[in-house]
Amino acid sequence: MSKLIGIVRAAYPKKFKAVFQTDMGRQKTIQFGAAGMADYLHTHDKAQRERYRTRHRKDLDTAAAKTGMSAGALSWYILWGESTDFNTNLHYYKNHFGL
């Protein structure tokens, strides 16, 4: 089972990068979130969040997204999650995927 090591700010053109420890002991880095674009953490706009989720629902159908190790899953659950608080969404993401 993979483990989330941490999430840090990323260089442009992305907002964040997540670092995972894989089952084979290797590290995998996934960058997510478009820098310069507003997200639910900043706008608190539920209608905007629903439009995002409608457009990106297909991103959760990939094999990587089902394990939580995809840019789409990270954005969906952390940047566009149920809360407007980063730490709350991160906690939910980690629990949801058992990371």
VENCORCOR-V698807 format. One record per pair of residues at least 24 apart in sequence whose C-alpha atoms are under 6 Angstrom apart, sorted by the first residue. I is the first residue (numbers start at 0). J is the second residue. D is the distance in whole Angstrom. If there is no record, write none. Layout:
# VENCORCOR-V698807
<<I	J	D> <I	J	D>>
This chain:
# VENCORCOR-V698807
<<2	98	5> <3	98	6> <31	70	5> <39	79	5> <40	83	4>>
